[in-house]
Amino acid sequence: MQNITIIGTGYVGLVTAVGFAELGNRVIGIEKDREKLDLLKKGLPPFYEPGLEELLKKNFDEGRIKFSDSIKDGMEESEIIFICVGTPPLEDGSADLSQISSVSKEIAENLNGWKLIVEKSTVPVMTSQWIKRTIKLYSKRDVNFEVASNPEFLREGSALNDFFHPDRIVIGVESDKGKEVLLNLYKDFDCPKLVTDINTAEIIKHASNSFLAMKISFINMISDLCEKTGADIEKVAYGIGLDKRIGLQFLKAGIGYGGSCFPKDVRAFFK
Ligand SMILES: NC(=O)c1ccc[n+]([C@@H]2O[C@H](COP(=O)([O-])OP(=O)(O)OC[C@H]3O[C@@H](n4cnc5c(N)ncnc54)[C@H](O)[C@@H]3O)[C@@H](O)[C@H]2O)c1
């Protein structure tokens, strides 16, 4: 059992918080949006995701999950602090890191002992190094802490299942202590756990999303060719996908890639 703080209880943060609580940990979710917080404090999720309402209620009623608007509370409760705030696109396509910046400063002001600050939001490579410098700069006391990267791969619509049964867990750390803490936290997960340096972990997330977006764009290009030549795109996609090196997923021709992550992450990666 671990005490865990999750800063930002949107899609990723709330699913992660509920998932870790269900595994027996004690979780505090920090949310600054008043409307969302009011619901969360009643044990209700502010958005729909299959199975989330029931699991949140169960863990809320059993006392394993609670919510606050204060990062100070979160810092007092746990050694493991997940950052799950938004990284929306700026006008030029690059990632807006202002939420990360503001959270890092508040973490710095409330450091009260060794902490592992885990970056879970999708961020450009070297952001965790920047978080580390920001915390050092704003920290009032000379307290030890470490930054790690643990990118999230869940999909909206199957988020809880993706949390409990991920294809892999990527852990970017810079010390054996950070590695031990995160491997211990994820010990019940039956999937490959890839431990890397922090920059590698950050690139794995962006490169994965870009690769999947590229697969969708590629099959749409082939679909155009099929339309012009009277060929059958579904059979072409199946024929390509049966090659194990390519795989059948993400070869469905359609309107192109969309959703809350692919377009913004591909543009941010490019930038
Ligand atoms: N949604 C997905 O499917 C998905 C999947 C994988 C990764 N990601 C990435 O995870 C990150 C979070 O995504 P999301 O969809 O959960 O975003 P979101 O906007 O739904 O949630 C972010 C939450 O953080 C809160 N927040 C912002 N600043 C805060 C602060 N200072 N203190 C407390 N709370 C604060 C916001 O009020 C909001 O509720 C993004 O980087 C995103 O790219 C998202």
The ligand as an SDF file (V2000), in Angstrom:
LIG
                    3D

 44 48  0  0  0  0  0  0  0  0999 V2000
   -7.2340   12.0880  -22.5320 N   0  0  0  0  0  0  0  0  0  0  0  0
   -6.5170   11.0850  -23.0080 C   0  0  0  0  0  0  0  0  0  0  0  0
   -7.0240   10.1580  -23.6290 O   0  0  0  0  0  0  0  0  0  0  0  0
   -5.0280   11.0440  -22.7730 C   0  0  0  0  0  0  0  0  0  0  0  0
   -4.3260    9.8460  -22.9580 C   0  0  0  0  0  0  0  0  0  0  0  0
   -2.9610    9.8210  -22.7180 C   0  0  0  0  0  0  0  0  0  0  0  0
   -2.2990   10.9800  -22.3150 C   0  0  0  0  0  0  0  0  0  0  0  0
   -2.9940   12.1440  -22.1730 N   0  0  0  0  0  0  0  0  0  0  0  0
   -2.2530   13.3290  -21.7160 C   0  0  0  0  0  0  0  0  0  0  0  0
   -2.4280   13.4480  -20.2980 O   0  0  0  0  0  0  0  0  0  0  0  0
   -2.4870   14.8330  -19.9090 C   0  0  0  0  0  0  0  0  0  0  0  0
   -3.8060   15.1080  -19.2030 C   0  0  0  0  0  0  0  0  0  0  0  0
   -4.8370   14.8620  -20.1350 O   0  0  0  0  0  0  0  0  0  0  0  0
   -6.3730   14.9030  -19.7020 P   0  0  0  0  0  0  0  0  0  0  0  0
   -7.1430   14.4870  -20.8840 O   0  0  0  0  0  0  0  0  0  0  0  0
   -6.5440   14.1890  -18.4020 O   0  0  0  0  0  0  0  0  0  0  0  0
   -6.5410   16.4940  -19.4610 O   0  0  0  0  0  0  0  0  0  0  0  0
   -7.7580   17.2580  -18.7710 P   0  0  0  0  0  0  0  0  0  0  0  0
   -7.6970   18.6580  -19.2760 O   0  0  0  0  0  0  0  0  0  0  0  0
   -9.0010   16.4510  -18.8870 O   0  0  0  0  0  0  0  0  0  0  0  0
   -7.3800   17.2400  -17.2240 O   0  0  0  0  0  0  0  0  0  0  0  0
   -6.4200   18.0670  -16.6350 C   0  0  0  0  0  0  0  0  0  0  0  0
   -6.9510   18.4650  -15.2640 C   0  0  0  0  0  0  0  0  0  0  0  0
   -5.9330   19.1340  -14.5480 O   0  0  0  0  0  0  0  0  0  0  0  0
   -6.5680   20.1440  -13.7730 C   0  0  0  0  0  0  0  0  0  0  0  0
   -5.5480   21.1230  -13.3760 N   0  0  0  0  0  0  0  0  0  0  0  0
   -4.8750   22.0030  -14.1580 C   0  0  0  0  0  0  0  0  0  0  0  0
   -4.0210   22.7350  -13.4070 N   0  0  0  0  0  0  0  0  0  0  0  0
   -4.1590   22.2990  -12.1320 C   0  0  0  0  0  0  0  0  0  0  0  0
   -3.5610   22.6610  -10.8800 C   0  0  0  0  0  0  0  0  0  0  0  0
   -2.6440   23.6430  -10.7990 N   0  0  0  0  0  0  0  0  0  0  0  0
   -3.9300   22.0090   -9.7620 N   0  0  0  0  0  0  0  0  0  0  0  0
   -4.8620   21.0190   -9.8240 C   0  0  0  0  0  0  0  0  0  0  0  0
   -5.4750   20.6340  -10.9750 N   0  0  0  0  0  0  0  0  0  0  0  0
   -5.1220   21.2630  -12.0970 C   0  0  0  0  0  0  0  0  0  0  0  0
   -7.6410   20.7130  -14.7010 C   0  0  0  0  0  0  0  0  0  0  0  0
   -8.6330   21.4370  -13.9980 O   0  0  0  0  0  0  0  0  0  0  0  0
   -8.1570   19.4280  -15.3320 C   0  0  0  0  0  0  0  0  0  0  0  0
   -9.2350   18.8720  -14.6000 O   0  0  0  0  0  0  0  0  0  0  0  0
   -2.2850   15.6280  -21.2110 C   0  0  0  0  0  0  0  0  0  0  0  0
   -0.9140   15.9040  -21.3300 O   0  0  0  0  0  0  0  0  0  0  0  0
   -2.7220   14.6530  -22.2980 C   0  0  0  0  0  0  0  0  0  0  0  0
   -2.1020   14.9070  -23.5190 O   0  0  0  0  0  0  0  0  0  0  0  0
   -4.3480   12.2020  -22.3590 C   0  0  0  0  0  0  0  0  0  0  0  0
  1  2  1  0
  2  3  2  0
  2  4  1  0
  4  5  1  0
  4 44  2  0
  5  6  2  0
  6  7  1  0
  7  8  2  0
  8  9  1  0
  8 44  1  0
  9 10  1  0
  9 42  1  0
 10 11  1  0
 11 12  1  0
 11 40  1  0
 12 13  1  0
 13 14  1  0
 14 15  2  0
 14 16  1  0
 14 17  1  0
 17 18  1  0
 18 19  2  0
 18 20  1  0
 18 21  1  0
 21 22  1  0
 22 23  1  0
 23 24  1  0
 23 38  1  0
 24 25  1  0
 25 26  1  0
 25 36  1  0
 26 27  1  0
 26 35  1  0
 27 28  2  0
 28 29  1  0
 29 30  1  0
 29 35  2  0
 30 31  1  0
 30 32  2  0
 32 33  1  0
 33 34  2  0
 34 35  1  0
 36 37  1  0
 36 38  1  0
 38 39  1  0
 40 41  1  0
 40 42  1  0
 42 43  1  0
M  CHG  2   8   1  16  -1
M  END
$$$$
